């Protein structure tokens, strides 16, 4: 049985609300980030590091897609703004990972 928690996130009824279990499959970028984290980490990491890796990976994929649009010469002003926003997210995530000494998680040379 699936219910929702206070913010509307679907959770399975057999799990306590404090530990939500998402019922929808994760995105390909999230799966890739989880695989990298699972293989790269021997020690527990903070939620902020996990969040930063995920945000970086999703933003990097979005930036790659928009770079292809730019290369085709069809980039709109909205696409350019979206690319700039993705780059800002990547920079913020990189700064979080650098502060935690975890740049290797996004394969950025320190």
C-alpha positions as CSV (number, residue, x, y, z in Angstrom):
1,X,0.0,0.0,0.0
2,X,1.3,3.4,-0.9
3,X,0.5,6.6,1.1
4,X,2.0,10.1,1.1
5,X,3.9,11.9,3.8
6,X,3.3,15.4,4.9
7,X,4.8,17.0,1.8
8,X,3.1,14.6,-0.6
9,X,6.0,12.3,-1.3
10,X,4.7,8.8,-2.0
11,X,5.9,6.3,0.7
12,X,5.2,2.7,1.4
13,X,2.9,2.2,4.4
14,X,5.2,-0.5,5.9
15,X,8.0,2.1,6.4
16,X,7.9,4.9,9.0
17,X,7.3,8.3,7.6
18,X,10.7,9.5,8.9
19,X,12.3,7.2,6.3
20,X,10.5,7.7,3.0
21,X,10.8,5.1,0.3
22,X,10.2,6.6,-3.1
23,X,7.9,4.4,-5.2
24,X,8.9,6.0,-8.6
25,X,12.1,4.9,-10.2
26,X,15.1,7.3,-10.0
27,X,16.2,9.2,-13.1
28,X,19.2,7.9,-15.1
29,X,21.4,10.7,-13.7
30,X,20.4,9.8,-10.2
31,X,21.2,6.1,-10.8
32,X,24.6,7.0,-12.2
33,X,25.3,9.2,-9.2
34,X,24.2,6.4,-6.8
35,X,26.4,3.9,-8.5
36,X,29.4,6.2,-8.3
37,X,28.8,6.9,-4.6
38,X,28.3,3.2,-3.9
39,X,31.6,2.3,-5.5
40,X,33.7,5.3,-4.6
41,X,32.9,5.6,-0.9
42,X,34.2,3.4,1.9
43,X,33.0,5.8,4.6
44,X,29.6,7.3,5.2
45,X,29.1,10.7,3.7
46,X,26.9,13.6,4.7
47,X,23.6,14.2,3.0
48,X,25.0,17.5,1.7
49,X,27.7,15.6,-0.2
50,X,25.2,13.2,-1.7
51,X,23.0,16.1,-2.7
52,X,25.9,18.0,-4.2
53,X,26.9,15.0,-6.4
54,X,23.3,14.5,-7.6
55,X,22.8,18.2,-8.3
56,X,26.1,18.4,-10.2
57,X,25.3,15.3,-12.3
58,X,21.8,16.5,-13.2
59,X,23.0,20.0,-14.0
60,X,25.9,18.7,-16.1
61,X,23.6,16.6,-18.2
62,X,21.3,19.6,-18.7
63,X,24.3,21.7,-19.7
64,X,25.5,19.0,-22.2
65,X,22.0,19.0,-23.8
66,X,21.9,22.8,-24.0
67,X,25.5,22.9,-25.4
68,X,24.2,20.8,-28.3
69,X,21.4,23.3,-28.9
70,X,24.0,26.1,-28.9
71,X,26.2,24.3,-31.3
72,X,23.3,23.9,-33.7
73,X,22.7,27.7,-33.7
74,X,19.1,27.4,-32.4
75,X,19.7,28.6,-28.8
76,X,17.0,30.9,-27.5
77,X,17.4,33.5,-24.7
78,X,15.6,31.1,-22.4
79,X,18.0,28.3,-23.3
80,X,20.9,30.6,-22.6
81,X,19.5,31.5,-19.2
82,X,18.9,27.8,-18.5
83,X,22.5,27.0,-19.4
84,X,23.8,29.7,-17.2
85,X,21.6,28.4,-14.3
86,X,22.9,24.9,-14.8
87,X,26.5,26.1,-14.7
88,X,25.7,28.0,-11.5
89,X,24.3,24.8,-9.9
90,X,27.5,22.9,-11.0
91,X,29.7,25.6,-9.5
92,X,27.9,25.6,-6.2
93,X,27.9,21.8,-6.1
94,X,31.6,21.7,-6.9
95,X,32.3,24.2,-4.1
96,X,30.4,22.0,-1.6
97,X,32.4,18.9,-2.7
98,X,35.7,20.8,-2.6
99,X,35.0,22.0,0.9
100,X,34.2,18.3,1.9
101,X,37.3,17.0,0.1
102,X,35.2,14.9,-2.2
103,X,35.9,16.3,-5.7
104,X,36.8,12.8,-6.9
105,X,33.1,11.9,-6.8
106,X,32.5,14.1,-9.8
107,X,35.8,13.3,-11.5
108,X,37.1,16.8,-11.2
109,X,40.9,17.1,-10.8
110,X,41.7,19.0,-7.7
